[in-house]
Each structure stands twice: as C-alpha cells, then as structure tokens.
Amino acid sequence: MGIELGRVVREKMQALELTYDKTAELAGISRTYVAKIIQGARDPEDETVLKLADVLELDRKDLLFTACRDRAPEEAKHYFRKE
C-alpha cells in the first residue's frame, strides 16, 4: 500500500508542525483517514491526494506520482522510477 506516500505526508506535517487533527480539518477528511494514509493502510483517491498536496504545500503532480507509484503492482514499479 501507500508506504512512500505516508512517509512524505508525515514528514511534511512535521515540518509544517501540523497535527493529524489540523491536517484532516484543512483537507476535509477525518483524522482517522489521515492516520491510515500515514500508516500505509489506505490508498487515498486522487482527489484526496490533491487536497493533501495543497494543505502540505507540496507539488500536486509529485504527490500524485508518489501515490500512483505506491498503488502499482510490484512488477510495474520500475515504470515509475524518477530519473
């Protein structure tokens, strides 16, 4: 699942000193959903990824790329390497 996405979200939340509650409020999702994304237990819809990118001041394309790479089957992950 979304291990890399969760890491990016967690690190950026820490850098911006955002709590789970504040991140959830700003993104319009639940605190539990934020936690599950960070844990890699949920693969959020693209719309949610874009909302998180805005809240966390991240490039929308980069965060969406990370989410898509996480969702890809193992045998296809090599197609998502950034050069």
trRosetta pair geometry for C-beta under 8 A, 3 or more apart (Angstrom, degrees):
i j d omega theta_ij theta_ji phi_ij phi_ji
1 40 4.6 132 91 167 104 81
1 41 6.4 68 104 -112 164 13
1 42 7.2 82 -177 34 135 8
1 43 5.6 -133 -154 -53 87 94
1 70 6.6 18 155 164 36 110
2 5 3.8 -40 -176 44 109 121
2 6 5.4 118 117 -28 90 90
2 37 6.4 -35 91 -158 143 64
2 40 5.0 -163 73 -132 59 65
2 42 7.0 -27 25 87 127 44
2 43 5.1 151 -36 -101 113 68
2 44 7.4 11 -46 8 167 77
2 67 6.4 -10 -122 -130 119 67
2 70 4.2 65 -114 150 58 156
2 71 7.4 1 -76 -58 85 70
3 6 5.9 -58 -151 35 26 112
3 7 6.6 26 153 -20 62 105
3 40 4.3 14 -82 -106 56 143
3 70 6.5 176 32 -131 60 113
4 7 5.7 -53 -150 33 33 113
4 8 6.4 32 154 -18 66 105
4 66 5.4 -135 118 -169 112 101
4 69 6.7 -23 58 91 147 114
4 70 5.4 -152 42 -76 97 106
5 8 5.9 -57 -150 36 31 110
5 9 6.3 28 154 -17 66 108
5 37 6.6 -80 121 -180 110 91
5 40 7.5 131 58 -103 87 73
5 43 7.9 102 39 -127 153 64
5 44 7.7 -154 149 25 151 101
5 49 7.4 -70 -147 -118 132 108
5 63 7.4 84 -133 -167 89 78
5 66 5.1 142 -86 128 74 107
5 67 5.0 62 -93 -90 138 67
5 70 5.1 -71 -14 -19 108 156
6 9 5.8 -56 -145 38 30 110
6 10 6.1 28 158 -18 66 110
6 37 5.7 175 -97 141 81 57
6 38 4.4 111 -157 -158 94 28
6 39 6.1 -135 -139 32 150 14
6 40 4.6 -93 -8 -57 147 72
7 10 5.9 -58 -145 39 27 110
7 11 6.2 23 159 -16 65 110
8 11 6.1 -58 -145 38 26 108
8 12 6.3 18 160 -13 63 111
8 58 7.3 75 159 -118 116 158
8 63 6.8 -176 121 -118 145 85
8 66 5.8 10 -1 163 156 169
9 12 6.1 -64 -147 41 26 105
9 13 6.2 30 156 -22 64 108
9 23 7.9 99 179 -171 103 151
9 34 7.6 -159 156 -162 137 80
9 37 5.9 15 41 123 168 114
9 38 5.6 -119 87 -90 117 78
9 52 6.1 -35 -114 178 113 137
9 56 6.7 -124 -133 -69 63 160
10 13 5.8 -55 -147 34 28 113
10 14 6.5 27 155 -18 63 106
10 38 4.8 98 -65 -142 103 110
11 14 5.7 -56 -152 36 31 112
11 15 6.4 31 151 -20 65 106
12 15 5.4 -50 -144 36 36 114
12 16 6.2 19 159 -4 67 109
12 56 4.2 60 129 -172 138 122
12 57 7.4 -170 -173 55 122 78
12 58 6.1 -49 -115 -56 163 117
13 16 6.2 -68 -146 49 26 98
13 18 4.5 -97 -152 67 75 99
13 19 7.7 120 179 -79 114 3
13 20 7.7 34 -169 -77 153 50
13 23 5.6 -35 -115 -69 118 142
13 38 8.0 -43 11 -94 145 129
13 56 6.7 -62 -64 -111 62 111
14 17 7.2 23 -174 -79 32 40
14 18 8.0 -79 -46 41 19 70
16 56 6.6 -153 -3 -140 147 64
16 57 7.0 140 -83 21 136 117
18 22 4.9 -131 -160 87 82 118
18 23 4.8 96 144 -61 125 92
18 26 7.7 -65 -148 17 135 139
18 55 7.6 108 -142 153 167 105
18 56 7.5 -115 24 -102 153 76
19 22 4.6 93 50 9 83 99
19 23 6.8 -146 89 -4 42 87
20 23 5.9 -59 -147 39 27 111
20 24 6.1 28 156 -20 64 111
20 31 4.9 78 136 -155 106 92
20 34 5.0 162 -157 94 84 135
20 35 6.0 20 -142 -61 140 86
21 24 5.8 -59 -149 37 26 111
21 25 6.3 27 155 -21 64 108
21 31 5.3 -14 -92 -96 57 124
22 25 5.6 -52 -146 35 31 113
22 26 6.3 26 159 -14 65 108
23 26 6.1 -61 -147 40 27 106
23 27 6.0 9 160 -5 65 116
23 34 5.3 116 97 -130 117 148
23 52 7.6 30 -179 -129 105 85
23 55 6.1 111 -148 142 69 142
23 56 7.5 23 -132 -68 108 93
24 27 6.1 -69 -140 48 25 100
24 29 5.3 -102 -148 82 75 69
24 30 5.7 -20 -159 154 132 16
24 31 4.4 -97 -21 -76 162 53
24 33 6.9 122 -122 56 107 93
24 34 4.7 -106 -71 -24 93 131
25 28 7.8 26 176 -68 26 35
26 55 4.4 124 115 -126 121 118
27 34 7.4 131 46 -83 140 107
27 48 7.1 60 168 -158 120 73
27 51 4.4 108 -154 135 83 113
27 52 5.4 15 -115 -80 139 61
27 54 7.9 143 -107 64 76 93
27 55 4.8 -67 -67 -28 87 151
28 51 6.2 -89 38 -163 101 152
29 33 4.5 -94 160 78 115 140
29 34 6.4 137 97 -50 114 81
29 48 6.2 58 -68 -137 143 111
29 51 7.3 133 -22 98 110 144
30 33 4.5 102 59 1 83 101
30 34 7.2 -141 100 -4 49 82
31 34 5.6 -50 -155 32 36 114
31 35 6.5 37 148 -19 66 104
32 35 5.6 -54 -151 36 34 114
32 36 6.4 32 152 -18 66 105
33 36 5.7 -53 -146 37 33 110
33 37 6.4 37 153 -21 65 103
33 42 6.6 -69 -154 64 69 166
33 44 7.5 86 173 -96 107 109
33 48 7.8 -102 155 -152 131 144
34 37 5.8 -55 -152 33 30 112
34 38 6.5 28 152 -16 65 107
35 38 5.8 -58 -150 38 31 110
35 39 6.2 25 155 -14 66 111
36 39 5.7 -56 -141 43 32 109
36 41 4.3 -87 -159 73 82 107
36 42 4.0 56 130 -5 115 117
37 40 7.8 35 176 -71 29 26
37 41 7.8 -80 -54 51 19 70
37 42 5.4 -56 -73 69 58 102
37 44 5.6 1 -103 -34 119 117
37 48 7.9 -149 -86 139 142 128
37 52 7.6 -149 149 -85 165 157
39 42 7.9 65 63 10 90 77
40 70 7.8 -138 -137 -163 93 133
43 67 7.1 124 -162 -168 82 91
43 70 6.7 -175 -118 110 103 113
43 71 5.5 99 -156 -92 143 98
44 48 3.8 -105 174 85 124 132
44 49 5.5 154 93 -52 115 77
44 52 7.4 94 78 -12 165 134
44 67 6.8 -70 61 -137 86 135
45 48 4.9 96 58 5 75 102
45 49 7.3 -137 99 -5 41 87
46 49 5.4 -54 -150 34 37 115
46 50 6.4 36 153 -19 68 104
46 64 6.3 39 -145 -132 90 108
46 67 7.2 158 -105 100 60 147
47 50 5.8 -54 -151 35 31 111
47 51 6.6 33 150 -19 64 104
48 51 5.6 -51 -149 35 35 113
48 52 6.4 35 153 -18 66 104
49 52 5.8 -55 -150 37 31 111
49 53 6.4 37 150 -24 64 104
49 63 5.6 177 174 129 96 104
49 64 5.3 118 122 -95 136 66
49 67 4.6 -66 -108 -33 148 160
50 53 5.5 -47 -147 30 34 116
50 54 6.7 34 153 -18 63 102
50 60 5.4 29 -132 -147 80 111
50 63 7.6 155 -91 84 37 120
50 64 6.7 17 -71 -69 78 111
51 54 5.8 -55 -155 34 32 110
51 55 6.4 29 152 -16 66 108
52 55 5.6 -56 -144 40 34 111
52 56 5.8 11 164 -1 70 116
52 58 7.6 -3 123 38 76 124
52 63 6.6 -157 91 168 100 152
53 56 6.3 -69 -137 51 22 96
53 58 4.5 -99 -145 74 71 94
53 59 6.8 -59 -164 96 121 22
53 60 4.4 127 117 -102 156 58
53 62 7.8 141 -128 62 124 78
53 63 4.2 -163 -86 34 109 148
53 64 7.3 -37 -46 -35 146 80
54 57 7.7 23 -180 -72 27 36
54 60 7.1 18 -54 -82 74 102
56 63 7.8 119 65 -86 126 149
58 62 6.4 -114 164 74 99 111
58 63 4.9 86 115 -48 131 123
59 62 4.0 67 80 11 109 113
59 63 6.7 166 82 -10 57 84
60 63 6.2 -62 -148 40 28 104
60 64 6.1 26 157 -16 66 112
61 64 5.8 -59 -144 41 29 110
61 65 6.1 36 154 -25 65 106
62 65 5.6 -51 -148 32 30 116
62 66 6.6 32 152 -20 62 103
63 66 5.5 -49 -151 33 36 114
63 67 6.5 37 151 -18 65 103
64 67 5.6 -52 -148 36 34 112
64 68 6.3 33 153 -18 66 106
65 68 5.8 -57 -147 38 29 109
65 69 6.3 31 154 -21 64 107
65 80 7.2 155 179 -160 86 103
65 82 7.8 71 149 -70 143 111
66 69 5.8 -54 -147 35 29 112
66 70 6.5 32 153 -21 63 105
67 70 5.7 -55 -152 33 31 113
67 71 6.5 26 153 -18 64 108
68 71 5.7 -58 -149 37 33 110
68 72 6.6 46 152 -39 65 98
68 80 6.8 -175 106 -115 92 134
69 72 5.8 -43 -153 11 33 117
69 77 6.5 73 -168 -141 82 80
69 80 3.9 160 -110 154 97 154
72 76 4.5 -119 178 90 112 108
72 77 5.3 151 96 -82 122 61
72 79 7.2 -152 -156 55 158 105
72 80 6.0 -176 7 -21 156 137
73 76 5.0 74 61 15 80 105
73 77 7.5 -121 96 -35 40 80
74 77 5.8 -32 -153 -9 36 118
76 79 5.4 -31 178 16 74 119
76 80 7.6 64 133 -14 78 101
77 80 5.7 -63 -163 36 50 110
77 81 7.8 76 144 -49 69 79
78 81 6.0 -15 -164 -20 48 113
